[in-house]
Amino acid sequence: MAGIDVNSSKWVRLYPIQFRDLAEEKRFAKYSIIEAQTKKSPDDHRPESLHINSDSISVIERLDTKNGWQRRKSIVLPTLSESFCAILRQQQDKDLSLGAFRPMVTDFTWEKASLKDEDKRKSCYAQTSFLNATKTALEPLPYNFRYAFRCATEPKCPGHDLMIIDWELSTAFYKWRTQYPDVLTRLSKIKQRWLGDLCSKRNDTVFFVGNVKRFRETFMTLGVFYPPK
Protein backbone atom coordinates (compact mmCIF):
# COMPACT_ATOMS: atom_id res chain seq x y z
CA MET A 1 0.00 0.00 0.00
CA ALA A 2 1.60 3.25 -1.13
CA GLY A 3 1.17 6.34 1.03
CA ILE A 4 2.73 9.58 2.20
CA ASP A 5 4.18 10.25 5.65
CA VAL A 6 2.30 13.41 6.62
CA ASN A 7 5.15 14.55 8.91
CA SER A 8 8.01 14.25 6.41
CA SER A 9 6.14 14.46 3.05
CA LYS A 10 8.01 11.34 1.97
CA TRP A 11 6.56 8.33 0.18
CA VAL A 12 6.22 5.06 2.08
CA ARG A 13 5.27 1.53 1.11
CA LEU A 14 3.40 -0.32 3.87
CA TYR A 15 3.15 -4.10 3.76
CA PRO A 16 1.89 -6.68 4.30
CA ILE A 17 -1.68 -5.39 4.52
CA GLN A 18 -4.10 -8.27 4.07
CA PHE A 19 -7.01 -5.92 3.60
CA ARG A 20 -9.76 -8.53 3.59
CA ASP A 21 -8.52 -9.84 6.95
CA LEU A 22 -8.65 -6.45 8.67
CA ALA A 23 -11.31 -5.76 11.27
CA GLU A 24 -14.01 -3.43 9.97
CA GLU A 25 -12.81 -0.47 12.04
CA LYS A 26 -9.28 -0.84 10.62
CA ARG A 27 -10.28 -0.79 6.94
CA PHE A 28 -9.48 2.52 5.33
CA ALA A 29 -10.45 4.21 2.07
CA LYS A 30 -8.18 6.01 -0.36
CA TYR A 31 -7.02 9.43 0.93
CA SER A 32 -7.40 8.34 4.55
CA ILE A 33 -4.99 9.32 7.31
CA ILE A 34 -3.98 6.36 9.44
CA GLU A 35 -1.59 5.69 12.29
CA ALA A 36 0.27 2.40 12.66
CA GLN A 37 3.40 0.79 14.07
CA THR A 38 6.04 0.23 11.41
CA LYS A 39 9.68 -0.78 11.11
CA LYS A 40 12.19 -0.93 8.28
CA SER A 41 11.48 -3.86 6.04
CA PRO A 42 13.93 -6.74 6.65
CA ASP A 43 13.58 -8.19 3.15
CA ASP A 44 12.90 -5.18 0.90
CA HIS A 45 15.74 -2.66 0.80
CA ARG A 46 13.95 -0.03 -1.24
CA PRO A 47 14.11 3.12 0.92
CA GLU A 48 10.33 3.63 1.09
CA SER A 49 9.47 0.09 2.23
CA LEU A 50 8.20 -0.37 5.77
CA HIS A 51 6.86 -3.48 7.48
CA ILE A 52 3.55 -2.66 9.16
CA ASN A 53 1.86 -4.18 12.19
CA SER A 54 -1.66 -4.45 10.78
CA ASP A 55 -3.16 -4.94 14.24
CA SER A 56 -1.93 -1.45 15.18
CA ILE A 57 -3.77 0.37 12.37
CA SER A 58 -5.95 3.22 13.57
CA VAL A 59 -8.03 5.18 11.03
CA ILE A 60 -7.95 8.88 11.92
CA GLU A 61 -10.00 10.47 9.13
CA ARG A 62 -10.62 10.55 5.40
CA LEU A 63 -9.69 13.76 3.62
CA ASP A 64 -12.58 15.30 1.67
CA THR A 65 -12.61 17.14 -1.67
CA LYS A 66 -13.90 20.49 -0.37
CA ASN A 67 -12.30 23.73 -1.61
CA GLY A 68 -10.89 22.11 -4.74
CA TRP A 69 -9.36 19.13 -2.91
CA GLN A 70 -7.33 21.51 -0.74
CA ARG A 71 -6.63 19.11 2.14
CA ARG A 72 -5.55 16.33 -0.22
CA LYS A 73 -3.41 18.73 -2.28
CA SER A 74 -1.64 19.98 0.85
CA ILE A 75 -0.23 16.46 1.33
CA VAL A 76 0.20 15.22 -2.26
CA LEU A 77 1.63 18.23 -4.09
CA PRO A 78 4.76 18.67 -1.90
CA THR A 79 5.86 15.17 -2.99
CA LEU A 80 5.86 15.88 -6.74
CA SER A 81 8.93 15.26 -8.83
CA GLU A 82 9.62 17.48 -11.81
CA SER A 83 8.93 14.67 -14.28
CA PHE A 84 8.88 10.92 -14.76
CA CYS A 85 12.29 11.21 -16.43
CA ALA A 86 13.52 12.75 -13.15
CA ILE A 87 12.03 9.82 -11.19
CA LEU A 88 13.91 7.36 -13.41
CA ARG A 89 17.16 9.21 -12.75
CA GLN A 90 16.48 9.12 -9.00
CA GLN A 91 15.74 5.41 -9.21
CA GLN A 92 19.20 4.83 -10.63
CA ASP A 93 20.93 7.13 -8.13
CA LYS A 94 18.92 6.53 -4.93
CA ASP A 95 16.84 3.41 -5.66
CA LEU A 96 13.69 5.56 -5.59
CA SER A 97 10.67 3.31 -6.11
CA LEU A 98 7.61 5.53 -5.57
CA GLY A 99 6.78 8.98 -6.84
CA ALA A 100 4.33 11.43 -8.34
CA PHE A 101 4.51 13.92 -11.21
CA ARG A 102 2.41 15.87 -13.70
CA PRO A 103 2.30 14.04 -17.07
CA MET A 104 1.50 15.34 -20.53
CA VAL A 105 -0.86 12.50 -21.43
CA THR A 106 -1.11 11.48 -25.07
CA ASP A 107 -3.16 8.26 -25.05
CA PHE A 108 -4.91 5.50 -23.10
CA THR A 109 -4.85 2.03 -24.68
CA TRP A 110 -5.72 -1.57 -23.89
CA GLU A 111 -4.87 -5.00 -25.19
CA LYS A 112 -5.84 -8.56 -24.39
CA ALA A 113 -3.80 -9.91 -21.48
CA SER A 114 -1.63 -12.95 -22.21
CA LEU A 115 -0.56 -15.69 -19.81
CA LYS A 116 2.86 -14.02 -19.69
CA ASP A 117 1.17 -10.74 -18.76
CA GLU A 118 -0.76 -12.51 -16.01
CA ASP A 119 2.49 -13.87 -14.56
CA LYS A 120 3.87 -10.33 -14.41
CA ARG A 121 0.68 -9.05 -12.81
CA LYS A 122 0.78 -11.77 -10.14
CA SER A 123 4.41 -10.89 -9.45
CA CYS A 124 3.33 -7.30 -8.85
CA TYR A 125 0.31 -8.12 -6.70
CA ALA A 126 2.15 -10.79 -4.70
CA GLN A 127 4.14 -8.15 -2.81
CA THR A 128 0.87 -6.63 -1.52
CA SER A 129 -0.32 -9.90 0.05
CA PHE A 130 -3.77 -9.37 -1.48
CA LEU A 131 -3.73 -12.87 -2.99
CA ASN A 132 -4.38 -15.34 -0.20
CA ALA A 133 -4.95 -19.04 -0.72
CA THR A 134 -7.65 -19.10 1.95
CA LYS A 135 -9.70 -16.42 0.19
CA THR A 136 -11.73 -16.41 -3.00
CA ALA A 137 -9.27 -15.54 -5.74
CA LEU A 138 -9.52 -12.03 -7.09
CA GLU A 139 -10.78 -12.10 -10.67
CA PRO A 140 -7.90 -11.10 -12.95
CA LEU A 141 -8.40 -8.42 -15.58
CA PRO A 142 -8.55 -9.88 -19.11
CA TYR A 143 -7.00 -6.67 -20.49
CA ASN A 144 -3.87 -4.64 -19.93
CA PHE A 145 -4.47 -0.89 -19.74
CA ARG A 146 -1.72 1.62 -20.44
CA TYR A 147 -1.05 5.34 -20.37
CA ALA A 148 1.21 6.97 -22.97
CA PHE A 149 2.65 10.34 -21.99
CA ARG A 150 5.58 12.71 -22.26
CA CYS A 151 7.44 14.86 -19.74
CA ALA A 152 6.72 18.50 -20.63
CA THR A 153 9.79 19.78 -18.76
CA GLU A 154 12.21 17.35 -20.45
CA PRO A 155 13.24 18.44 -23.98
CA LYS A 156 14.86 15.04 -24.59
CA CYS A 157 12.01 12.97 -23.13
CA PRO A 158 11.68 9.84 -25.30
CA GLY A 159 8.04 9.37 -24.29
CA HIS A 160 6.74 6.77 -21.85
CA ASP A 161 4.19 3.98 -21.91
CA LEU A 162 3.24 2.48 -18.51
CA MET A 163 0.88 -0.30 -17.55
CA ILE A 164 -1.87 0.79 -15.15
CA ILE A 165 -2.13 -1.22 -11.91
CA ASP A 166 -5.06 0.53 -10.28
CA TRP A 167 -7.67 -1.20 -8.13
CA GLU A 168 -10.23 1.44 -9.07
CA LEU A 169 -9.91 0.58 -12.76
CA SER A 170 -10.20 -3.14 -12.04
CA THR A 171 -13.29 -2.53 -9.93
CA ALA A 172 -14.85 -0.37 -12.64
CA PHE A 173 -14.30 -3.03 -15.31
CA TYR A 174 -16.33 -5.61 -13.37
CA LYS A 175 -18.78 -3.26 -11.65
CA TRP A 176 -19.80 -1.75 -14.98
CA ARG A 177 -20.48 -5.05 -16.76
CA THR A 178 -24.14 -4.97 -15.71
CA GLN A 179 -24.56 -1.44 -17.04
CA TYR A 180 -22.38 -2.08 -20.13
CA PRO A 181 -22.56 -5.82 -20.95
CA ASP A 182 -20.93 -5.25 -24.34
CA VAL A 183 -17.19 -5.37 -23.66
CA LEU A 184 -16.21 -2.86 -26.34
CA THR A 185 -18.73 -0.36 -24.99
CA ARG A 186 -17.39 -0.90 -21.47
CA LEU A 187 -13.80 -0.42 -22.62
CA SER A 188 -14.82 2.79 -24.37
CA LYS A 189 -16.46 4.05 -21.16
CA ILE A 190 -13.32 3.21 -19.18
CA LYS A 191 -11.20 5.17 -21.66
CA GLN A 192 -13.62 8.09 -21.39
CA ARG A 193 -13.25 8.03 -17.61
CA TRP A 194 -9.49 7.46 -17.28
CA LEU A 195 -8.46 9.66 -20.22
CA GLY A 196 -11.28 12.07 -20.97
CA ASP A 197 -12.30 12.78 -17.36
CA LEU A 198 -9.30 12.15 -15.10
CA CYS A 199 -6.81 13.65 -17.58
CA SER A 200 -9.04 16.51 -18.67
CA LYS A 201 -7.46 19.91 -19.18
CA ARG A 202 -9.83 21.11 -16.45
CA ASN A 203 -7.85 19.05 -13.91
CA ASP A 204 -4.38 19.35 -12.42
CA THR A 205 -3.62 15.71 -13.25
CA VAL A 206 -0.90 13.86 -11.33
CA PHE A 207 0.20 10.23 -11.76
CA PHE A 208 1.26 8.05 -8.82
CA VAL A 209 3.89 5.54 -9.97
CA GLY A 210 5.87 2.73 -8.39
CA ASN A 211 8.15 -0.13 -9.34
CA VAL A 212 8.28 -3.82 -8.44
CA LYS A 213 10.75 -5.28 -5.97
CA ARG A 214 12.08 -7.84 -8.46
CA PHE A 215 12.18 -5.47 -11.43
CA ARG A 216 13.37 -2.08 -10.17
CA GLU A 217 13.52 -0.53 -13.63
CA THR A 218 9.85 -1.37 -14.34
CA PHE A 219 7.43 1.33 -13.18
CA MET A 220 3.64 1.25 -13.36
CA THR A 221 0.88 3.80 -12.91
CA LEU A 222 -0.62 3.08 -9.49
CA GLY A 223 -3.30 5.75 -9.55
CA VAL A 224 -4.38 9.18 -10.74
CA PHE A 225 -4.78 12.35 -8.66
CA TYR A 226 -7.05 14.82 -10.46
CA PRO A 227 -8.08 17.90 -8.47
CA PRO A 228 -9.75 20.68 -10.48
CA LYS A 229 -7.47 23.48 -11.62
Secondary structure, DSSP 8 states (H G I E B T S, - for coil): -EEEETTTTEEEEEE---GGGS-GGG---TTEEEE--EEE-SS--STTEEEE-GGG-EEEEE---HHHHHHHHHHHGGG--S-HHHHHHHHHHH---EEEE--EEEEEEEEE--HHHHHHHHHHHHTTT---TTS------SEEEEEEEE-TT-TT---EEEEB--HHHHHHHHHTTTT--SHHHHHHHHHIIIIIITT-TTB--EEEEEEETTEEEEEEEEEEE--B-
